[in-house]
Amino acid sequence: MRSQTEPFIGCLPRYPSSIFSSFHLRRRLTISNLAFCEWVVLAAIANSVVQWANSIALSR
């Protein structure tokens, strides 16, 4: 899961701490004001979570 999101972290040079803190800092802005790169990161996180859930469901 971490290896999937690592390539996208370079997309956020303004927030070196973490992806979640960058979203936390901008949570008051509207959706249209969010940078496209941040949406790519959030989509990658959601995709990795879905794949992780699917792998657990298939292993049972």
C-alpha positions in Angstrom: 0.0 0.0 0.0 2.8 2.4 0.8 4.7 1.6 -2.4 1.6 2.6 -4.4 1.3 6.1 -2.8 5.1 6.9 -2.7 5.3 8.1 -6.3 2.5 10.6 -5.6 4.2 12.1 -2.5 6.6 13.9 -4.7 3.6 15.7 -6.1 3.2 17.7 -2.8 6.4 19.7 -2.3 4.5 22.3 -0.4 3.5 19.9 2.4 6.6 17.8 3.3 5.0 16.4 6.5 2.3 14.1 5.1 -0.5 13.8 2.7 -3.1 13.8 5.4 -1.8 17.0 7.0 -2.0 18.7 3.6 -5.6 17.7 3.2 -6.2 18.8 6.8 -4.8 22.3 6.1 -7.0 22.7 3.1 -10.2 21.1 4.4 -11.9 24.5 4.6 -11.4 25.2 0.9 -14.0 24.2 -1.6 -13.6 21.2 -3.9 -12.9 23.5 -6.9 -10.0 25.1 -5.0 -8.2 21.8 -4.3 -5.2 21.2 -6.5 -5.6 18.4 -9.0 -2.5 16.8 -7.7 -4.1 16.4 -4.2 -7.1 14.7 -5.8 -4.7 12.3 -7.5 -3.2 11.5 -4.1 -6.5 11.0 -2.5 -7.7 8.8 -5.3 -4.5 6.7 -5.0 -5.1 6.3 -1.3 -8.8 5.3 -1.8 -7.7 2.8 -4.6 -5.1 1.2 -2.4 -7.7 0.9 0.5 -10.2 -0.8 -1.9 -7.5 -3.2 -3.2 -6.5 -4.0 0.4 -10.1 -4.7 1.4 -10.6 -6.9 -1.7 -7.5 -8.9 -0.9 -8.8 -9.6 2.6 -12.2 -10.6 1.3 -10.6 -13.0 -1.2 -8.3 -14.6 1.4 -11.2 -15.6 3.5 
